[in-house]
Amino acid sequence: QVQLVESGGGLVQAGGSLSLSCAASGRVSRLDTMGWYRQAPGKQRELVATMTSGGNTNYADSWKGRFTIARANAKNTVFLQMNSLKPEDTAAYYCYAEVILGTGTSYSVYWGQGTQVTVSS
């Protein structure tokens, strides 16, 4: 089992910045992809950015140029630096992780509890 704990959410004015972090604990020896999704009220959860254990990144097009994902602490922590925030970015942001199973052809998905980001105009 893997536990994911997010921090860094809060209230910020449009144009401001926030940095989110997510720490993984438990059976972390086979962590692969980690990243961030967001979910606004009444909407589906959507990709923000992910990073593999090898450092390959994937960003949603709408986030490119404003947000940056990074990993540290033996890749058990993932960060999201958010700049030029807009009111439309208001959502709960969820940490995401994949744990490789067996020979590496399958994996389990884990989610954090979420951290709220609110951007005021």
C-alpha contacts under 8 A as a table, 3 or more apart, distances in Angstrom:
res1	aa1	res2	aa2	distance
1	Q	26	G	5.86
1	Q	27	R	5.54
2	V	24	A	6.56
2	V	25	S	5.66
2	V	26	G	4.72
2	V	27	R	5.42
2	V	28	V	6.52
2	V	110	Y	6.87
3	Q	24	A	5.58
3	Q	25	S	5.24
3	Q	26	G	6.18
3	Q	110	Y	7.49
3	Q	111	W	7.90
3	Q	112	G	7.12
4	L	22	C	6.33
4	L	23	A	5.69
4	L	24	A	4.68
4	L	25	S	6.68
4	L	95	C	6.72
4	L	96	Y	7.79
4	L	110	Y	7.48
4	L	111	W	6.47
4	L	112	G	4.66
4	L	113	Q	7.62
5	V	22	C	5.35
5	V	23	A	5.42
5	V	24	A	6.71
5	V	95	C	7.60
5	V	112	G	5.64
5	V	113	Q	6.98
5	V	114	G	8.00
6	E	20	L	7.09
6	E	21	S	5.60
6	E	22	C	4.28
6	E	23	A	6.67
6	E	94	Y	7.43
6	E	95	C	6.54
6	E	112	G	6.55
6	E	113	Q	7.31
6	E	114	G	6.36
6	E	115	T	6.14
7	S	20	L	5.79
7	S	21	S	5.39
7	S	22	C	6.44
7	S	115	T	6.33
8	G	18	L	7.06
8	G	19	S	5.88
8	G	20	L	4.47
8	G	21	S	6.25
8	G	115	T	7.31
9	G	18	L	7.19
9	G	19	S	7.61
9	G	20	L	6.32
9	G	115	T	5.32
9	G	116	Q	5.23
9	G	117	V	4.95
9	G	118	T	7.96
10	G	18	L	7.96
10	G	115	T	7.98
10	G	116	Q	6.16
10	G	117	V	5.06
10	G	118	T	6.15
11	L	117	V	6.16
11	L	118	T	4.78
11	L	119	V	5.92
11	L	120	S	7.39
12	V	16	G	6.09
12	V	17	S	7.23
12	V	18	L	7.64
12	V	117	V	7.86
12	V	118	T	6.35
12	V	119	V	5.01
12	V	120	S	6.29
13	Q	16	G	5.61
13	Q	85	L	7.60
13	Q	86	K	7.99
13	Q	119	V	5.32
13	Q	120	S	4.71
13	Q	121	S	6.02
14	A	84	S	6.91
14	A	85	L	5.30
14	A	86	K	4.97
14	A	87	P	6.25
14	A	119	V	5.76
14	A	120	S	5.70
14	A	121	S	5.29
15	G	83	N	7.04
15	G	84	S	4.15
15	G	85	L	4.90
15	G	86	K	6.42
16	G	83	N	6.18
16	G	84	S	5.49
16	G	85	L	5.57
17	S	81	Q	7.52
17	S	82	M	5.39
17	S	83	N	4.42
17	S	84	S	6.22
17	S	85	L	6.22
18	L	81	Q	6.21
18	L	82	M	5.22
18	L	83	N	6.76
19	S	79	F	6.98
19	S	80	L	5.62
19	S	81	Q	4.46
19	S	82	M	5.91
20	L	79	F	5.50
20	L	80	L	5.00
20	L	81	Q	6.46
20	L	82	M	7.95
21	S	77	T	6.98
21	S	78	V	5.77
21	S	79	F	4.40
21	S	80	L	6.43
22	C	77	T	5.48
22	C	78	V	5.27
22	C	79	F	6.38
22	C	95	C	6.22
23	A	76	N	6.12
23	A	77	T	4.50
23	A	78	V	6.75
24	A	28	V	6.87
24	A	76	N	5.30
24	A	77	T	6.09
25	S	28	V	6.07
25	S	76	N	7.45
27	R	30	R	7.27
28	V	31	L	5.31
28	V	76	N	6.95
28	V	99	V	7.59
30	R	99	V	5.50
30	R	100	I	5.53
30	R	101	L	7.84
31	L	34	M	7.75
31	L	53	S	7.25
31	L	76	N	7.63
31	L	97	A	7.04
31	L	98	E	5.94
31	L	99	V	4.53
31	L	100	I	6.41
32	D	52	T	5.56
32	D	53	S	4.94
32	D	97	A	7.13
32	D	98	E	5.50
32	D	99	V	5.81
32	D	100	I	6.59
33	T	50	T	6.60
33	T	51	M	5.51
33	T	52	T	4.04
33	T	53	S	5.88
33	T	96	Y	7.96
33	T	97	A	5.66
33	T	98	E	5.28
33	T	99	V	7.73
34	M	50	T	5.59
34	M	51	M	5.53
34	M	52	T	6.33
34	M	53	S	7.76
34	M	78	V	6.68
34	M	95	C	7.39
34	M	96	Y	5.39
34	M	97	A	4.29
34	M	98	E	6.48
35	G	48	V	7.67
35	G	49	A	5.59
35	G	50	T	3.89
35	G	51	M	5.93
35	G	69	I	7.54
35	G	78	V	6.59
35	G	95	C	5.82
35	G	96	Y	5.08
35	G	97	A	6.54
36	W	47	L	6.60
36	W	48	V	5.40
36	W	49	A	5.43
36	W	50	T	6.18
36	W	80	L	7.62
36	W	93	Y	6.66
36	W	94	Y	5.59
36	W	95	C	4.79
36	W	96	Y	5.65
37	Y	45	R	6.45
37	Y	46	E	5.38
37	Y	47	L	4.49
37	Y	48	V	4.91
37	Y	49	A	6.99
37	Y	93	Y	5.74
37	Y	94	Y	5.19
37	Y	95	C	6.57
37	Y	96	Y	7.06
38	R	45	R	5.50
38	R	46	E	5.49
38	R	47	L	6.59
38	R	48	V	6.57
38	R	91	A	5.98
38	R	92	A	5.50
38	R	93	Y	4.27
38	R	94	Y	5.84
39	Q	43	K	6.25
39	Q	44	Q	6.03
39	Q	45	R	4.36
39	Q	46	E	6.35
39	Q	91	A	5.33
39	Q	92	A	5.30
39	Q	93	Y	6.52
39	Q	94	Y	7.94
40	A	43	K	5.43
40	A	44	Q	7.40
40	A	45	R	7.45
40	A	90	T	6.69
40	A	91	A	4.30
40	A	92	A	6.27
41	P	91	A	7.15
47	L	50	T	7.94
47	L	59	Y	7.56
47	L	60	A	6.18
48	V	59	Y	5.95
48	V	60	A	5.47
48	V	63	W	6.76
49	A	57	T	7.08
49	A	58	N	5.41
49	A	59	Y	4.30
49	A	60	A	6.25
49	A	69	I	6.64
50	T	57	T	5.59
50	T	58	N	5.23
50	T	59	Y	6.68
50	T	69	I	7.15
51	M	54	G	7.83
51	M	55	G	5.77
51	M	56	N	5.37
51	M	57	T	4.34
51	M	58	N	6.44
51	M	69	I	7.17
51	M	70	A	7.42
51	M	71	R	7.73
52	T	55	G	5.22
52	T	56	N	5.26
52	T	57	T	6.61
53	S	56	N	7.54
53	S	75	K	6.62
57	T	69	I	7.70
59	Y	63	W	6.50
59	Y	64	K	6.21
60	A	63	W	5.54
60	A	64	K	6.67
61	D	64	K	5.47
63	W	66	R	5.75
63	W	67	F	5.82
64	K	67	F	6.20
64	K	68	T	7.97
65	G	68	T	7.87
66	R	82	M	6.25
66	R	83	N	5.25
66	R	84	S	6.29
66	R	85	L	7.97
67	F	80	L	6.76
67	F	81	Q	5.48
67	F	82	M	4.56
67	F	83	N	6.03
68	T	80	L	5.68
68	T	81	Q	5.10
68	T	82	M	6.72
69	I	78	V	7.18
69	I	79	F	5.59
69	I	80	L	4.64
69	I	81	Q	6.43
70	A	78	V	5.75
70	A	79	F	5.14
70	A	80	L	6.59
71	R	75	K	5.31
71	R	76	N	7.31
71	R	77	T	5.57
71	R	78	V	4.37
71	R	79	F	6.07
72	A	75	K	4.85
72	A	76	N	6.59
72	A	77	T	5.38
72	A	78	V	6.49
73	N	76	N	5.68
73	N	77	T	5.93
74	A	77	T	7.61
75	K	78	V	7.11
82	M	85	L	6.71
85	L	89	D	6.51
85	L	119	V	6.76
86	K	89	D	5.37
86	K	90	T	7.60
86	K	119	V	6.09
86	K	120	S	7.71
86	K	121	S	7.61
87	P	90	T	5.66
87	P	118	T	7.32
87	P	119	V	4.64
87	P	120	S	5.59
87	P	121	S	6.08
88	E	119	V	7.56
89	D	117	V	7.59
89	D	118	T	7.43
89	D	119	V	6.66
90	T	116	Q	7.79
90	T	117	V	5.43
90	T	118	T	4.54
90	T	119	V	5.43
91	A	116	Q	6.08
91	A	117	V	5.57
91	A	118	T	6.60
92	A	114	G	5.76
92	A	115	T	5.45
92	A	116	Q	4.38
92	A	117	V	6.04
93	Y	114	G	5.22
93	Y	115	T	5.26
93	Y	116	Q	6.15
93	Y	117	V	6.98
94	Y	111	W	6.60
94	Y	112	G	5.62
94	Y	113	Q	6.55
94	Y	114	G	4.32
94	Y	115	T	6.56
95	C	111	W	5.69
95	C	112	G	5.01
95	C	113	Q	7.80
95	C	114	G	6.79
96	Y	109	V	7.26
96	Y	110	Y	5.85
96	Y	111	W	4.89
96	Y	112	G	6.65
97	A	109	V	5.80
97	A	110	Y	5.21
97	A	111	W	6.63
98	E	107	Y	6.10
98	E	108	S	5.57
98	E	109	V	4.71
98	E	110	Y	6.39
99	V	107	Y	5.23
99	V	108	S	5.17
99	V	109	V	6.55
99	V	110	Y	7.96
100	I	103	T	7.95
100	I	104	G	5.40
100	I	105	T	7.55
100	I	106	S	6.13
100	I	107	Y	4.34
100	I	108	S	6.64
101	L	104	G	5.50
101	L	105	T	7.13
101	L	106	S	5.45
101	L	107	Y	4.99
101	L	108	S	7.09
102	G	105	T	7.30
102	G	106	S	7.23
103	T	106	S	7.72
104	G	107	Y	7.18
